[in-house]
Amino acid sequence: MHKTIWYKIHWFFGVIFGLTLLIVGFSGAVLSYEKEILRFLNPNTYNIPIAQDKQILKVQEILQKYQSQNPDTKINSISFSNDKSSSVVLNIASKDPNQKKGQNIYLNPYTVEILPELTGKDFFSFFLRLHRWLAFEGDSREIGKNIVALTTIACIILTIGGLIVYWPRVKNHFFKSFTFSFKHKKRAFLSTMHSAVGMWVIPMFLLVTLTGLYWSYDWYRSAMFTVMQVEQPKREPVAQEQAKNQQKPQMIPYETVQKVVDIFVQNISKEYKNANLRLTPNKEEFYSISYLFADAAHYRETNTMEINVKDSIVVKDVKFEDKKLNEQIMSSILLLHTGEYFGWIGQLLMFIASSLMVLFVITGYMLYYDRLKKRRAKAQKIVKEEI
């Protein structure tokens, strides 16, 4: 009886949310290697030839030269690297007030030449919108967000329900329950493959869904911070963010910015890979630099240094490696979601799991259709016998 109920729950949620599960799973698989693919497609944007007869310009010089050529542009931040073959990235305020993150411009650090725009960025941007909001735009985005959230919850129920239904076989034939045979025909083959392959991805599905809800509901995100005993970062009100985006371009104190960079380089404890400097100071008039050590395991191992330019001192230097495990986890939710937290093997496993969602949806619908066809045939047979 217990198994029968869960079986009905499993096929009900599978039929209702099958299409959105396919969309979210497939789009997640496409996004799995976005950074690697973009770097492969855009070698002349991310990297530049090392000029033997020239020196990399100072941050101050780069900003001055770019701003003089683009006087109406507001620069939000500058990202620079310790690698002489790496391009410099400026984040400039977008003309669209609803675009909070601004636009990234890649520059040659030797000449301040604007490098080619990223090929493939629009492709991945579309799949990100598809993954998070089903590609809905404007006010409809909230609808797409909630459908994706319900689909995520449905995936949790399907994963748990599938395990409960399949548990007798797991308990009696543990190792065999992870296998299927091509000797089986039709429904028997589909059923054993659907169940066996499902067993492989249970840990990945639970991880990707439980972390995915982080972006779906504010209450869920707050609950995660509470459970992990980590203080939740405060977000600026939307109106305040939009007001900042609509501000007119300001003259940047280039000498001050260069001084911040010099203090950063003098006080960093070991070799860094890249650093990002926000050109707007905080309320205390301190400048903030987020940076990544060269030996960082992943790109979310960011550290933050706050600098008091007036007194030429480092006010605060918060390193990722010094944080407690619960704080590291909460600042790495995206990497847990993508599997990158566990290195290349985790990223690969999450890619495979996301791709397999297509298999589960297709085989699930095939099994449902086969069952429905048999029920109809049985009902017609009963009617004929009664006649």
N, C-alpha and C positions, 0 to 999 in steps of 0.2 A: 504493500500500500504506500509506504513512505517513498519507495523508489518510483512508483507510478506517478505520484504527485510531482516529484522533481523532474521526471521525464516530460510531463506535460508543460511544466514551467519552462523547461529548456527549449522545447520546440516552439512554444508560444513566443518567447522573447526572440528566438532565432528568426522566426518568420516576420515578426513586426519590425525588428531592427536590422535585418539582414543587409539591406541596401546601404544603410548608413554605416554599418560595421565595415562593409567592403570599402566604402569611400575613405573612412578614417584610417583603416588599416593600410590600404594601398598608399594613401598620401603620406602616412608616417614612414613607410618604407622608402618612398622617393626622397623624403627629407633626411634620411639617415646619414647620407654621405654628401650633404650639400656643401660643406666647407671644402672637402677634398676635391669634389668635382669642379667647384668654382676656381680653386687654385690651379687645377689641371687645365681648365679652359682659358684662364687669364694669366699666363705666366708673365706677360709684359705689363700687367697692372700691379700685381703684388710684388714683383721683383724688377730691379733695374740693373744694368751692367755696372760694375764698379769702375769708376773713372780714376785712372791712375794719375792723371795730371790735374785733378781737381779735388778739393776738400768738400765734405758734406757741409752745407750751409747751417749756421746756427738756427735754432728755433725762431729767434727774434728776426733774423733775416728772411726766413721763409714766410713768416706771417706778414712782414712789411711788404715784401715783393708781391705776394698774392693779393693782399688788401689794396695795394696801389693799383693793381690791374682790375680789381673787382670792388670798387669803393662802396657799392650798395649792398654788399654781402655781409651778413652777421656771422662771425665764426664762433661756434659753440665750444669746440675743443680741438686739440691737435694730438694725434697719436704718432709717436716716433719709436724707432727701434735701435737697439745696439748693433744690429746687423747692417753693414754698409751696403748690402745689396737689396735692402728692403725699402719699399716706398713709404712716404709719409702720408698720413690720412687726416684730412680736415673734415670735421663735421660742421656743416653750415645750416643755418636756420632755413626751413622750408617756407616757401611762399604760401603754402596751404596751412592755415592755423591749426587744422585738425591732425596734421602729421607731427607728432610729438618728437620723434627721434631725429628729425632732420635728414639731411642728405650727405653721404660720404663722398668726398672728392680725393682721388689719389694723385699724389704729386711726386715728381722726381726730386729728391732732396739735394741734388747737385745744381739743378737749374730752375726748380719750381715749375717745370713744365707739367701741364695737366695730362695725366695718363689716360688711356682708353677706359671707358665705362665698362663695368663688369658684364661680360656676356653670360647669359643664363640666369641673371639675378631675377628678372621678371618671371621666368619660368618657376623658380623656387618660391617666389613671393606668392604666386597664384596657389601653389600647392600648400603653402602655409595657411593662406586664407581658407582653403578648402578643408584643411585639417582642423582648424580651430573654429571656423564659422560656416562651414559648408559653402564658402565663397559668397555668402550674403554680404551686401554692402549697406552703408548708411544705418538707419534705424533698424533695418531687418537683421543686422548683424547679431543683435541680442537674441533673436529667434534661433538663428543658426547655432549660436553658442549654447543655448539650452538644449537643442536637439542633440548636439555632440555630447553634452553632459549626461543626458538620459541614455544615450548610446553607450557611454562609458560605464554607467551603472549597470546597464543591461549586460555588458561584457563580463562584469564581475559576477553577476548572477548566473550567466551562461557557463562561466569557468567553474564555479563552485557546483552548480547543478550537474554539469557534465561529469565532474569527478565523483559526485555522489551516485549517479546512475551507473557509472563504470566501476565503482568501488568493489563490488563482489569479485570481478575478474582480477582487479589489482591485488586484492587480499589473497586470492587463491593461486594466482599465477603472476606474481609481481613482474618478473623480467619479461615474460611472454606478453604481458599487457601493453608493453611499449613497442610491440612489433605487429606487423600485418603481412599477409601473404598475397602475392599476385595470382596464386592458384585459385583463390576465392573468386566467385563470379557475381556480377551485378550487385544487388543490395548487400550481400554479405561482405563483398570487397569494400564497398563504399563505407559501410558501417564500421568495420574494423579499422580501416585507414583513418576515418574521421576521429574515432576514439583514441587510437594509438598515437597518432600525431598530436592530438590534443594534449595528451599526457606530457609530451616533450616540452610544450610551451607554457604550461601552467604557471611556473615561477615568473616568466617574462610577462605574461598577460596580467598577473596580479600586480606586479611592479609598475607596469606602464599605465594601468588603469588607476591605481591608488595614487600615483603621482600626477596623473593627468587631471584629476579632479581639483588639483591645486589651482589651476587657472579657470576653473568652472564656477566655483562658488566662494564668495568672500568668507562665509562662515566656516567652510571646510579648511580654507587656507589658515584662518585664525586658529582653528582647532589644532591644526598640525603644529603651529608655533607653540601653542599652549602645551600640548602633549610632549613636545621635544624640549620644553622649558627654555625656549629661545625668544628673546624680545623681537616682536614683529616690527620691521622697518615702517616708518610712517610715510604715507603717500601724500603728495601735494594735491589739494583740490583741483579738479579739472579746470575750473574757471581761472585759477591762478596760473596753471600751466599754459593755458591758451593765451593769457595776458602776456606772459613772458615771451611766447612765440611771436606775438604781434609787436613786440618792442622794436623800435628802430635800431639800425646798426649803431654800435657805439665804438668810439675810438679805443683801441686796445693799447694798454701801456706795455709796449713791446719790451722795454728794458726790464720791467718788473717780471714779465713772463720769463725772460731769459734768466733772470736771477733765481726764479723758482726752479727752473731746470738745473741750473748750476748747483744749487743747494741739494737738490734731489740726487744728482750724480755723486756729489761729495759724501752723502750720508747713506747711500744704499749699501746694504751689508754684503751683497754678492752680485755676480753678474746677472743682469736682467735681460729679458727677451724683448719686451716692448713696454711702453708706458703711455698713458693717456692723461693729458692735462686739461682740466676744465678751465676755460679762460675767465669764468665768472667766479669771484670769491664767495665764500659763504657769509653768513651773518657776522661772524667774528673777523671778517676780512682775511681769512686764511684761504690759501689755495690748496686744492686737493689733487693729488696724482694717484691714479690706480695703476699698478704695474704687475708684471708677471715675471717670475724668476726663470732663468734659462732652463733649469732642471725641473720645472713644474710638470706634474703628471698629466694635467689637463688645463684647458684654457679658463676654467672657472676658479683656479687657485689664485685669485687676484688678491693683492695686498694694497693697502691704502696708506699714503703718507700725506699728512697735513702740514703745511709750511707757513710760518709767520714770516713774511718777507720783510716787514718793518724791522724786526729784531734779528733776521737771518738765522732763524732756528727752526728745527723740526718739532712741531707741537705734539704730533702723534704719528706713530708708525705701526699700523695694525697688520700683522702678517697672518696669512691663511694657516700656515703650519703651527702657529701658536694658539689657534682657536681650539676649543673643545670639539670632540667628535660630533656632538649634536648640532653645534653651530656650523661645522663644516658640511654636514648633511643638508641642513636647511638652506645653505647658500649654494648647494649643488643639486637642487631638485630637478632642474632641466637635464643635467647629465645623468641622473638616475633614470629619468624618463626615457632618455635616448640610449642608455646603456653605457655611455662613454665614461661614466664614473669608474667602471671596472676595466678600462683600457680597451684595446682594439677587439678583444674577444667578446666583451660585453656589447660593444657597438654592433659587431657582426651578428651576435645572437638575437639582439633586438630587431635588427633588420630582417633576419630570417623569420622571426615570430610575426612581425608586422606583415610581411609578404604572405605568410601562411594564412592570414585572415581571409584572403581571397579564396583559398582552398576550402576553408571551413564553411564559408558562406555558400559556395557553389555546391559542395557535397551535401551540406545541410538542406538546401532547397531540393536537391535531387532526391534525397531520402524522404523528405516531406511529400514531394509530388508522387513518389512511388507508393507511399503509404496511403495517400489520398486516392490514388487510382485503384488500389486494392480494396479500399473501403467502398468506393462507388461500385466496383464490380460485384462485391459481396452483397451490397444493398439491392442491386439490380437482380441478382440471382434469387434473393429472398422474395422479391416482388413477383418474379416469374413463377416461383414455386407456389405462391399464394394464389396466383391466377389459375 
